[in-house]
Amino acid sequence: MTLRRLGYALLCLWLLHWGARELAAYAGRHWRKHGPPPIESERAPGWMPPPTRSRASENRFRSPETDVSQ
């Protein structure tokens, strides 16, 4: 393989990579349905609700020796 062919192959790979990124950016901007305006959303913009704690997550860190339910 000559150096020129290697250069063309690398250029072609770079162009394919660039094109895929441009297509993904365009799809992210134009192909998705618009959601509700932030003012009508169920939570405030930039606010994330705290995680919920379940019985399984509480028992995950408890060792069997410290079980006081018996």
N, C-alpha and C positions, 0 to 999 in steps of 0.2 A: 504494500500500500504506500503510495507516494505521499509526500507531505501536503501536496495540494488537495488530494482526495480527503485526507484527514481533516484539513481545514474546512473543506466544504461540508463534511459530515458534522463537524462541531458547530458550524454556522447553522446548518439545517436543524440540529437538535435545539440550539438556542432559540431559533425562530419559532419552533413548535412549542417550546416551553413558554415563551413570551405570549404567543397566541392563545394558549390554554389559560394563562393568567388573565389576559384581557377579556376572554369570553366569560370566565368565572366572575370577574368584576361586573361586567355588563349584566349577566344573569342575576346577580345579587341586587342590582339596582332596579332592574326593569321587569323581571319575570315573576316577582313575588307579589301576592295580594297585599294591599295596604291594610294595616291594622287600624284600630281606633285612634283618634288623637290622644296624646298623653293626658290631656285634661279630663277626658272621659274614661280613662283606664281605671281598672279596679285598684291599682296601687300607684303611688306617686312615682314620677320618673326618677330613676336612679336609686330607688328604695327596693330592697330585697327582704322578704319576710324571714324571720329567724327560723332555723331548722326545728322541726318537731322532734320531740324525744319520745321514743316508744319503749315498751318494756323490753324488747329484744336488745335495743342498744344499751339499756342500763345493765342488763344481765351479761352483756358481752365482756365487760371488764371486771366483773366480780369473780373472785376465785371460789371454789366449792368450800374451802375451809371457813370462809367468813359468812356463810349462809346462816342467817339468824331466824329464818322462818320455821325452823324445827323446834 
